Amino acid sequence: MKRPFRDGKIHPPFFIVLFLLVSCGLFMGLKIHIDHIPRKSIPGASVIFIPSGKYLKYATFGYSSLAADLIYLWAIQYYSDYSITERYLYLDHIFSIINELDPRYLDPYEVGAQIAAFEAGDVNLALKILDRGMEKNPDEWIFPFEAGHYARNVKKDFNLARNYFYKASQIKGSPPLMRRLYASAALGAEDYQTAWNTWLEIYQTTRDEKIKKLASNHLYQVKSAKDITLLQEAIEAYKKRYGHHPSDLEQLVKTGLIRAVPRDLDDENYIYDPETGNVESVKIWWKR
């Protein structure tokens, strides 16, 4: 009979038996813990309490993509049950398991982000899920594009949106729309120079007359926004100095607050109301 110890050495069979005993103990402990979870309040608790998709991947014996499909289908049903009030507590964990099992499975990133943003009301979690998609799929422009959409339209963070759209525009195969979204987000962030330069590049390089007209209108919009910001700041400074609004915009030049009164891209004067101190462009940029 062979013994695990011989001449002070430990033989491999001893390690195998020890590993099996420890593994059985861990799984029994996990099962006992899960069995105490009421299934009516948390259906699919066995999935929820899987520590990580990395460990589950080893237990699938090469069928990790199939396991990801099954858990994803279960997740769709789980998050369709609005009677489970605490379901959003496990959102990131559940979708991270799916992402670990099959990093190239794209739909769960998008759907998980949608659930986080529009149902759980947690846009930061949506961005976290999409960031994970970007990390595991750096060649897919869809993730920074969608992240930019959430950052701009839901979070109202134009600087963050600009960064995401820029990332999307740099990925091979991304559509030209990404550059236009980048320029629009730059305008929202009041980065007038970046917005102007990007729209000017689009205007000068496109062969599509509709896109050229669109770029021209946006250039009008950017210049008007920059000029009006300058004028409004000068008018506010004038009012603080003299206690009233200037009678016309030329007063801003005479008092040294600006060098010259700017004109719009079509070389027309801006509309100024001395009663309110408001300045407006002559045209609505998208109707130009």
Beta strands, then each sheet from edge to edge (+ up, - down):
strand 1: 5-6
strand 2: 9-10
strand 3: 271-273
strand 4: 278-280
sheet 1: 1+ 2-
sheet 2: 3+ 4-
end
